[in-house]
């Protein structure tokens, strides 16, 4: 949770208890809960207003169509990559050519013991 360990969390709670006292902590927690609920409701209201505006202008359909197009392109690219990989693995001359090119670039590969 937020990169805070158990010991650090206990230390923070101890400091809060020392600063505010045991009678104020529940009141502070209630207030923070209410603030977070109001913030969540405001965020949801903003999202719904944006969605209504997009639907009114027809932008939601455009975004869905673009997303579908990108998904199709992505699937085509992945299929071509898989096809090329399969062909390369099946063709032994490509393997030896690639191995020779690598050896030309880096020199002979020596095994270290």
Phi and psi restraints in degrees (value plus and minus 20) as a CYANA .aco file:
   2 UNK   PHI      39.8    79.8
   2 UNK   PSI      -0.7    39.3
   3 UNK   PHI      53.5    93.5
   3 UNK   PSI       0.4    40.4
   4 UNK   PHI    -124.7   -84.7
   4 UNK   PSI     107.2   147.2
   5 UNK   PHI    -101.4   -61.4
   5 UNK   PSI     154.6   194.6
   6 UNK   PHI     -83.4   -43.4
   6 UNK   PSI     -64.4   -24.4
   7 UNK   PHI     -83.7   -43.7
   7 UNK   PSI     -59.9   -19.9
   8 UNK   PHI     -85.6   -45.6
   8 UNK   PSI     -59.5   -19.5
   9 UNK   PHI     -84.4   -44.4
   9 UNK   PSI     -62.4   -22.4
  10 UNK   PHI     -83.2   -43.2
  10 UNK   PSI     -60.3   -20.3
  11 UNK   PHI     -82.7   -42.7
  11 UNK   PSI     -62.7   -22.7
  12 UNK   PHI     -84.0   -44.0
  12 UNK   PSI     -63.3   -23.3
  13 UNK   PHI     -83.2   -43.2
  13 UNK   PSI     -58.7   -18.7
  14 UNK   PHI     -83.1   -43.1
  14 UNK   PSI     -63.9   -23.9
  15 UNK   PHI     -83.2   -43.2
  15 UNK   PSI     -62.5   -22.5
  16 UNK   PHI     -82.8   -42.8
  16 UNK   PSI     -60.0   -20.0
  17 UNK   PHI     -84.1   -44.1
  17 UNK   PSI     -60.0   -20.0
  18 UNK   PHI     -89.0   -49.0
  18 UNK   PSI     -57.1   -17.1
  19 UNK   PHI     -94.3   -54.3
  19 UNK   PSI     -65.4   -25.4
  20 UNK   PHI    -122.9   -82.9
  20 UNK   PSI     -40.2    -0.2
  21 UNK   PHI      65.9   105.9
  21 UNK   PSI     139.9   179.9
  22 UNK   PHI     -91.0   -51.0
  22 UNK   PSI     -43.6    -3.6
  23 UNK   PHI     -99.9   -59.9
  23 UNK   PSI     -45.7    -5.7
  24 UNK   PHI    -110.4   -70.4
  24 UNK   PSI     -42.4    -2.4
  25 UNK   PHI     -79.1   -39.1
  25 UNK   PSI     -67.8   -27.8
  26 UNK   PHI     -81.6   -41.6
  26 UNK   PSI     -57.4   -17.4
  27 UNK   PHI     -85.3   -45.3
  27 UNK   PSI     -61.9   -21.9
  28 UNK   PHI     -84.4   -44.4
  28 UNK   PSI     -62.2   -22.2
  29 UNK   PHI     -83.0   -43.0
  29 UNK   PSI     -62.1   -22.1
  30 UNK   PHI     -81.7   -41.7
  30 UNK   PSI     -64.8   -24.8
  31 UNK   PHI     -82.3   -42.3
  31 UNK   PSI     -64.4   -24.4
  32 UNK   PHI     -83.2   -43.2
  32 UNK   PSI     -58.0   -18.0
  33 UNK   PHI     -82.5   -42.5
  33 UNK   PSI     -63.4   -23.4
  34 UNK   PHI     -84.1   -44.1
  34 UNK   PSI     -62.0   -22.0
  35 UNK   PHI     -82.7   -42.7
  35 UNK   PSI     -63.6   -23.6
  36 UNK   PHI     -86.0   -46.0
  36 UNK   PSI     -57.2   -17.2
  37 UNK   PHI     -85.1   -45.1
  37 UNK   PSI     -62.2   -22.2
  38 UNK   PHI     -84.0   -44.0
  38 UNK   PSI     -59.9   -19.9
  39 UNK   PHI     -84.3   -44.3
  39 UNK   PSI     -61.9   -21.9
  40 UNK   PHI     -83.3   -43.3
  40 UNK   PSI     -64.1   -24.1
  41 UNK   PHI     -83.2   -43.2
  41 UNK   PSI     -61.2   -21.2
  42 UNK   PHI     -84.6   -44.6
  42 UNK   PSI     -60.2   -20.2
  43 UNK   PHI     -83.6   -43.6
  43 UNK   PSI     -63.9   -23.9
  44 UNK   PHI     -83.6   -43.6
  44 UNK   PSI     -58.2   -18.2
  45 UNK   PHI     -83.3   -43.3
  45 UNK   PSI     -63.2   -23.2
  46 UNK   PHI     -83.4   -43.4
  46 UNK   PSI     -63.7   -23.7
  47 UNK   PHI     -79.8   -39.8
  47 UNK   PSI     -64.1   -24.1
  48 UNK   PHI     -87.0   -47.0
  48 UNK   PSI     -56.5   -16.5
  49 UNK   PHI     -84.6   -44.6
  49 UNK   PSI     -62.0   -22.0
  50 UNK   PHI     -84.0   -44.0
  50 UNK   PSI     -63.0   -23.0
  51 UNK   PHI     -83.1   -43.1
  51 UNK   PSI     -62.2   -22.2
  52 UNK   PHI     -83.7   -43.7
  52 UNK   PSI     -61.8   -21.8
  53 UNK   PHI     -83.7   -43.7
  53 UNK   PSI     -59.7   -19.7
  54 UNK   PHI     -86.6   -46.6
  54 UNK   PSI     -61.1   -21.1
  55 UNK   PHI     -85.8   -45.8
  55 UNK   PSI     -58.6   -18.6
  56 UNK   PHI     -85.6   -45.6
  56 UNK   PSI     -53.4   -13.4
  57 UNK   PHI    -114.5   -74.5
  57 UNK   PSI     -21.3    18.7
  58 UNK   PHI      57.5    97.5
  58 UNK   PSI      -6.3    33.7
  59 UNK   PHI     -94.8   -54.8
  59 UNK   PSI     -47.3    -7.3
  60 UNK   PHI     -84.1   -44.1
  60 UNK   PSI     -56.9   -16.9
  61 UNK   PHI     -87.5   -47.5
  61 UNK   PSI     -60.1   -20.1
  62 UNK   PHI     -81.9   -41.9
  62 UNK   PSI     -64.2   -24.2
  63 UNK   PHI     -84.6   -44.6
  63 UNK   PSI     -60.7   -20.7
  64 UNK   PHI     -84.1   -44.1
  64 UNK   PSI     -60.1   -20.1
  65 UNK   PHI     -85.3   -45.3
  65 UNK   PSI     -62.8   -22.8
  66 UNK   PHI     -83.3   -43.3
  66 UNK   PSI     -61.5   -21.5
  67 UNK   PHI     -82.0   -42.0
  67 UNK   PSI     -61.0   -21.0
  68 UNK   PHI     -83.7   -43.7
  68 UNK   PSI     -60.8   -20.8
  69 UNK   PHI     -83.0   -43.0
  69 UNK   PSI     -66.0   -26.0
  70 UNK   PHI     -84.0   -44.0
  70 UNK   PSI     -57.3   -17.3
  71 UNK   PHI     -84.1   -44.1
  71 UNK   PSI     -62.2   -22.2
  72 UNK   PHI     -83.4   -43.4
  72 UNK   PSI     -62.5   -22.5
  73 UNK   PHI     -83.5   -43.5
  73 UNK   PSI     -63.2   -23.2
  74 UNK   PHI     -81.3   -41.3
  74 UNK   PSI     -62.7   -22.7
  75 UNK   PHI     -84.9   -44.9
  75 UNK   PSI     -59.9   -19.9
  76 UNK   PHI     -83.4   -43.4
  76 UNK   PSI     -62.3   -22.3
  77 UNK   PHI     -83.2   -43.2
  77 UNK   PSI     -65.7   -25.7
  78 UNK   PHI     -82.1   -42.1
  78 UNK   PSI     -58.6   -18.6
  79 UNK   PHI     -85.5   -45.5
  79 UNK   PSI     -61.7   -21.7
  80 UNK   PHI     -86.3   -46.3
  80 UNK   PSI     -59.4   -19.4
  81 UNK   PHI     -83.6   -43.6
  81 UNK   PSI     -64.5   -24.5
  82 UNK   PHI     -82.6   -42.6
  82 UNK   PSI     -61.7   -21.7
  83 UNK   PHI     -83.0   -43.0
  83 UNK   PSI     -65.6   -25.6
  84 UNK   PHI     -84.8   -44.8
  84 UNK   PSI     -60.1   -20.1
  85 UNK   PHI     -83.5   -43.5
  85 UNK   PSI     -62.8   -22.8
  86 UNK   PHI     -82.3   -42.3
  86 UNK   PSI     -62.9   -22.9
  87 UNK   PHI     -85.4   -45.4
  87 UNK   PSI     -61.0   -21.0
  88 UNK   PHI     -86.5   -46.5
  88 UNK   PSI     -59.3   -19.3
  89 UNK   PHI     -88.6   -48.6
  89 UNK   PSI     -50.4   -10.4
  90 UNK   PHI     -97.7   -57.7
  90 UNK   PSI     -48.3    -8.3
  91 UNK   PHI    -112.7   -72.7
  91 UNK   PSI      88.8   128.8
  92 UNK   PHI     -93.5   -53.5
  92 UNK   PSI     -44.2    -4.2
  93 UNK   PHI     -87.2   -47.2
  93 UNK   PSI     -53.4   -13.4
  94 UNK   PHI     -85.2   -45.2
  94 UNK   PSI     -60.7   -20.7
  95 UNK   PHI     -81.1   -41.1
  95 UNK   PSI     -65.3   -25.3
  96 UNK   PHI     -89.9   -49.9
  96 UNK   PSI     -56.7   -16.7
  97 UNK   PHI     -82.8   -42.8
  97 UNK   PSI     -64.0   -24.0
  98 UNK   PHI     -85.8   -45.8
  98 UNK   PSI     -62.3   -22.3
  99 UNK   PHI     -82.1   -42.1
  99 UNK   PSI     -61.1   -21.1
 100 UNK   PHI     -85.8   -45.8
 100 UNK   PSI     -59.5   -19.5
 101 UNK   PHI     -84.9   -44.9
 101 UNK   PSI     -60.4   -20.4
 102 UNK   PHI     -84.9   -44.9
 102 UNK   PSI     -62.4   -22.4
 103 UNK   PHI     -84.2   -44.2
 103 UNK   PSI     -56.8   -16.8
 104 UNK   PHI     -84.7   -44.7
 104 UNK   PSI     -56.7   -16.7
 105 UNK   PHI     -95.1   -55.1
 105 UNK   PSI     -69.6   -29.6
 106 UNK   PHI    -122.5   -82.5
 106 UNK   PSI     -28.2    11.8
 107 UNK   PHI      68.7   108.7
 107 UNK   PSI     158.9   198.9
 108 UNK   PHI     -85.8   -45.8
 108 UNK   PSI     118.4   158.4
 109 UNK   PHI    -108.3   -68.3
 109 UNK   PSI     103.3   143.3
 110 UNK   PHI    -124.5   -84.5
 110 UNK   PSI     118.3   158.3
 111 UNK   PHI    -103.2   -63.2
 111 UNK   PSI     115.0   155.0
 112 UNK   PHI    -117.2   -77.2
 112 UNK   PSI     122.1   162.1
